[in-house]
Amino acid sequence: MQRLMKMNARDNVAVALQPIEAGESLEFQGLQLLANQAVPQGHKMALQPIAADQDIIKYGYPISHATLDIAAGDWVHTHNVKTNLAGTEQYEYVPDLQPVTYPKRNLTFEGYVRANGKAGIRNDLYIVPTVGCVNGISELLISAFKAEHPDLGAFDNITVLKHPYGCSQLGDDHQMTRSILLDIVKHPNAGGVLVMGLGCENNIVAEFRERLGDYDEKRVKFLVAQEVEDELEAGLKLLEELYEAAKYDRREPVPLSELNVGLKCGGSDGFSGITANPLLGAFSDFLISQGGSTILTEVPEMFGAEKMLMARAENQEVFEQIVSLINDFKQYFLSYGEPVYENPSPGNKAGGISTLEDKSLGCTQKAGTAPVVDVLQYGEKLRKKGLSLLQAPGNDLVASSALAAADCQLVLFTTGRGTPFGSFVPTVKVATNEQLFKRKQHWMDFNAGTVLETPMQEVLEQFIADIIDIASGRKTQNEQNEVRELAIFKTGVTL
């Protein structure tokens, strides 16, 4: 196995694929390099002298500038580089559309076709609290229902979508909570939904029901705890009605074009932009070629790579939407007196990522090469086939929940550090390296570390087969571990 990898011909650094010891001599692409310091796996080594204030180039783009003179063979990391990022910027639309396409293959998955024509990959039962006060009651209700149906019967999973909100919120903060909960009630993976309210919260059940618009009354029920004598008895009756509506549901072949996939990374390392994220990018291009859709979010982790996404806007209107997406989120940081570059995390740095640009240029590879066709605000659902961008922060739980609420039936989640987290939809954990995959097999679903030794197309074909299996019912590790969570973006005051 080679020791170093250069991501682009313009790069002046390479990534260590294995730990390199101080004093070790390396030959790389005609260069004779002497490691002046130890370079940990996933970290960067200078391929040539880099003067103070000169840009560090990786992926063909600046990821920082040197804070002091760096010699060839030096370890390049947070101790000798600094981000180039500052505040908001002015941008110009310079289209650069070079999408990679794949032949149409008429593939299908076994899914559930809903009355509104959408397709789910799970027949799940959700209890959706309108307010955090009824989280505990909802869990008691689920426990009682499972005692009656220990094998779950008609449902693949049963989840209480707990959250602490729904009351003491104002303005946009209240609206964001309500929008996400409305999205969940109408999610295609939901075979049945019980909306559970208390009765005195801001998020009033009657108003929530009205805002829901058209819905399948056999599949969505409502309960206000303060309005009944025994909320557990009343709730069990409604859950039994949902069970009766769902028990005859069966999977049927659904075109792959009906699959909507969220693209997310968390606990990234130096291999994220080499293995797992490029694999997701290839899968995104493949799925879009089949008529399907993918959504990229984590706006702060677009900072430093946003011009690449802007160049892929399918028209001027989408370009302007991307500009607003980026600058509005930067302004959100600045309005609280926080720098826009307060990233990467300690775990990212330990894994070899030095600056936000370094992280972002690796992160955005999950979106492949397809044109950007739409920009969604937080809480909005998917509108167009193809690649969309979604307004949400980088936080793993919040961003994954936003992707799921936008009608993604599953989320692809790459990680180099590992995480047991799972959203309320199947969350496919893709390891960036083999060591993580082997060590945390009870967390991880796919080993993208094989990309280092196996042609990308071969790994992609296996990944496609795995995603179709999961969409057809094979449970992900987060489902097997009964880890399904919801996190809502919080802003503004709390009363």
N, C-alpha and C positions, 0 to 999 in steps of 0.2 A: 504494500500500500504506500502511495506517495505521502510525503511528510507535510507538504505545503500545497495550498490551492490559491491560485490567483483568479479572482472573479471576472475581471475584465482586462483587456490588453492595456488600458490606460492606467491601471492601478499601480501605485507605488508601495503597496503593502500586500502581503499574502496571509492566509489563515493557516494556523498550525492544525493539521488534522490529527496529530498525535503530540503529546508533550515533548518539548525540545529542551534539552539540558544546556546550561551555560557552558560555553566552550565547544559545543558540538559543531562540527563542520558539515555543511549541507551543499549539495549541488542541485540547483533548481533552474530549469529553463535556460541553461547555459551560464548561470551565475554561480560563483563560488561564494557561499555565505558562511560567516562565522557567527554563531549565536553569542552576542555579547552578554545577554542575560538569559535566564530560563524563560521560555515562552509556554504558558499553559495551553492545553488543548482548547481549540476554539478561539484563541487570541491571535493578535496580529503581529507580524514581524516586518520591519522595514526592508524593502528590496534594494533601496538606494539611499544615499544621503538626502535628508529632508531638512531644509533650513528652517529656523524659527520663523513663524508666521506663514510658512508655506502650507498649502492645503494637503491634507491626507486624502488620498483617492482610493475608494473601494467601490465595487460595482460600477466603476467608470465615472463616479460622481464624488464631489467633496463630502466627506463625512465629519470634518473638523479641520482645525489648523494646528500646527505644531507650536507648542509654547516655549520650546528650546530646540537647539540643533539636535537632530536625530541622525545617528549613523546607520549605515546598512548593517543589518543583523541585530538591531535594537528591538526590544519589546516595545510595541506601540500600544499605549493604553491610557487610562485616565490620568496618569502621573505626568504625561508629556504632551497631551492634546487638549483642546478646548473646542466646544461647539461654535459654529458660525451663526447660529440662529439668534434672532432678536425679536422684534415685534411684528406687526402686520406688514404686508408688502403689496406693491402694485404688480399685476401680472398681465401678460399679453397672450392672446390665443394664437399659438403656433401649432396647428394640428400635426400630429405624427402618429398616424393610424397604420399599424402594421400587424394586424391580428393573425394569430396562428389558428387555423381552422382544421377540423377533422371531418372525415367522411361521415355522412348520416348512416346510422346502423340499425335504426328501428328497434332499439332496446326497450324493455319494459321492466317495471317492478310490480310486485304484488301489493296493491294498496287498497284503501277504502275510498270509494267515490261518494262524496256528500251530495245532499239535495241541491246545493247551489253550484254543483259542477266541479268544485275543488276536490283535490285528492289528499288524503292523509296517509301517513305511513304507520300510524298507530291508532288504535281505538282506545283512547284513554278517557278516564273519568277524572274531571277536575272539580274540586271545590274552590271557588274563587271568593275569598272574603272581600267585601267592599271596604272593610276597615280592620285594622290589626287587632281590635278588641275581641274578635270572634275567632282568632287563630286557634286558640285552645279548644273551644267548642267544636270547631271543624275537625280537629284531630280526633277528639272523642267520637265524633260521628263516623269518621272513616274506620276507626277501630271496631265500632259496633257493626258496621256494614261488612267489614272483612270477616268478622266472626260468623256472619250469615253466609258469606261467599268466600271461603278460604282460598279457593283456586282462582278467584277473580272473575271466572266465567267469561262474560262478554267483553271484559276490558283487559287491555295489555298492562296498563299501569293505573294506579289510583294515587292522585297527588293533591295535597292541600297546598295551594300557592300562597304560602304565608308571606306577609310583608307588614311593616309597622305603620303604614300610612292610611289614608282615607278619611282622616279627620285632622283638625288643627293645621290645615294647609290653605293657602291662598293663591289666587291668580294662576300663573303658569305652573307653579309647583303642584297645585291641586289638579290642574288639567292634565299634566303629564301622568300622574297616577291613574286618573280615570281613563285616559286614552289607552294605556298599556293593559289595564284590566278589561276594557271593552275588546281590545284586540284578541286577548286570550280566550274570551268567551266564544269568539267566532273563529278560533283556530281550526284548520282542517284536521289536525290530529285528535281533536276532541270528539269522542263518541257520545259524551254526555257531560253536562255542566250544571252544577248547583251553585248559584250566586247566593252567598250567605252574608246578610247584613245584621247590624245590631238594632238600629232604629233611630238613633239620635246623632249619627255621624254626618259630616259635610257631604260625603259621597252617598247621598240618599238613594235607596234602592229603586224607588219609583222613577226618579229622574234618570238613574243609570239605565233602567229598563227602556225608557223612552228613547234615550240616545243610542241604544243598541240597534234601532231600526228593525229591518226584517230579520227574523231568526226562526229556527225550527223549534216550535213550542214543545214538541215531543222530546227534544234533546237539551233544552235549556229550561231550568226551573229556578224559582226564586223563593227565599225564605228570610223573613225578618224576625230575629230571635225575640225581641221585645213584644211582638204581636201575637205570640202563641204561648199556651200554658207550658208545654213541654217541647222545647226546641229539638231535643234528640229524637223523640218519637215522630215529630212532624218531619224532621230531616230524613229519617230512615224511610218514611213513606215516599218521599220525593225521590230518594236514591233508588228505591225499588222501581219506581216508574221509569226512571232513566235506564235502569237495567233491562226492563222489559222492552224498551225501545231499541236497545243496542244488541240484544242477545241473538238476533238473526243476522247481524252484520257479517259479511264474509269478504275476504280479500279477493281482488280480481286484477287482471293485467292492466296496468296503467302506463302510458307512454312516458319515457324518461323526460320528455319535454315538460311534464307537470311537476318536476322536482325543483324545489327552491332551496338553495343551500347557503347557509351563513358561513362566512370565512372569518376565523378568529385565531389569535395566537396569545399565549400567556406563558410566563416563565421562560422567555426566549433566551437562547444562548448563541454562541458564535456559529453554530451549525444551522440555525433556523433559516438563514438566508441562503444556505447551500443545499439543504436536503428537503426538509418538510414544507417550507413555504413555496419553493419552486414546484414541488409535487402538487400542492393545492392549486397553484397557478395553472399547471398543465390540466388538472382536472376541471378547473373553472372554464378554461378554453374548450375542453371536450364537451362539457355539459351544455354550454352555450351553443356549440355547434350542433347539438342534438335538439335545440329549441328550448332548453331549460334556462334557469336563472340562478345567479349568485349575487350575494350582497357583501360588500366590504364595509366595515365600520372602524372604530377606534380612531377618531379624527386626530387626536394629539399625536398618534403614531403614523400620521401622514406628513406631519411637519418635517420639512427637509427633503421630502420625496413628492410633494404635491404637484410640482411642475410636470412630472412624468404623467400623473393622472390627468392633469388639465390638458396636456397635449393629446390625450386619448378621448376627450369629450367629443361626442358624435356631431355636435354643432355648437354655435356661439352661445345659445341659450343654456345648454348644459354646462359649458365652460364657465359662464357667469354664476351659475348655481354652485359649482365647485369652489370658485373664488369666495363666494359668500360663506360656504360651509367652513372653509379654512380660516378666513379672517374673523368670522363671528366667533369661532371657538377660541382663537387666539385672544380676542377681546374679552371673552369670558374669563380667561386666566388673568389678563391684565386688570380687569375690573375688580378683582379681589387682591390686587397687588402681588400676584404670583408670576414668576417668569414662565414663558411658554416652553422652556427647555428643561423643566424640572423632571427629567426622565433621562436615562433608564433607571430601573430599580436596582437595589443592591444585588439581587440575584442575577439580573441581566449583566451587570458589570463583572460579577464573578465568572459568568459564562463567556465573557470575551467581548461584550458590546460596550463601547466606550462613550458614545454620544447618542443623542436622539436621532440625528441624521443616520448614523450607523444602524440603529434599530429600525427606523422608518424605511430605509431603502431595502432592508431585508423583509420587513413586515408587508410592504405593498406588493411583493412578489406573489402573494397569495391570490392576487387579482389577475394573474396571467397577462394576456396581451389584448383582450377584447375591448372594444369601445365602451366608454361609460355612457349609458343611455338615460340615466335618471339619477336624481339626488333626492333622498327621502329625509324629512325631518323626523326627529325622535317621536315615536308613537304612530308613524304612518305605515301603512301596509304597502307591499310590493305592487307596482302599477304596470311595469313593462317587463317583457322578456329580455334577458341579457344581463349585463353587469350594472348594478346600481350601487351607489354609495349611500350610507346611512349615518345621520348625525347621532353620535353617542360617544361617551368617553372611552378611555382605554381599559378601565376597570373590568376584569374578566367577567364578574357576575352581572354587572349592569349591561355591558356590551352584548354578552351572549343572550340575556333576556330580551334586549331590544331586537336582536336578530330573529329570535323565535317569535316575538310578538308581531314582527313584520311579515309573518306567514312562511318563514323558513321551517320546513318540516324536520330538518336536522341541522346541527352546527358542526363544522369541521374545525377542530381546535388543535393547533400545533403547539408543542412545548418541548423545551430542552431541559427544563428543570423538573417537570412533572407536577401534576395537580390531580386531586381526586374529584374536583368540582364537576358538576353536570347541570345544565339548564333543564327546564321542564320539557324540552324536546330532546331526543337522542343526541348526545354530544360525543362525537367521534374523536378520541384523543390520539393524536399522531405524534410519535416520538421523533425528535430530530436526530437521535443517536441510538445505537444498538445497546449501549450500556444501560441507558434509562429504560429502554423497552424490556430488557431482561430483568432488571432490578424491580421494576414496578409493573409487572404484567397484570396485576389486579386493578391498575388504573388505566393502562394504555391499551389501545385498540389496533394500532398499526405501527410498524417499524419503518420509518422513512430513512433510517440510517443506511439501508441497503443501496440507496442512490449513489453512495460513494464507490460502490463496487459493481453495480448492476446498471445497465442502460436505463435511462429515465422511462423510455417507452414500455419496457418490461414491467417496471415497478408501477407505472400508471395503469397498465392493464389489470394487474392484481388489485390495485386500489379501486378501480371501477367495479370489479367483481365484488369486492367487499362492500362497497357502498350500496350496490343493488341488493345484496343479501341483507344488509341492515335495514334498508328501506322496505324490504319484503318481510321483516319481522324479527330478524336476528338481533338480540338485545346487545346494546353497548355495555361497556364496563360500568358506566355510571348508573345504567338501569339495573344491572345485576346487583350493584351495591346499594340500590334504593336511595341514590343521591340525585334528587331533582329539586332545583331551587329557582327562586325568582328574586331579582333585585331591581328596584326602580330608581331611576335617576332623581336625586334630591337637589332642589335649588330653592333659594328664597328663605323666608322666615318660617318658624314653627310657632303657632299660637300657644 
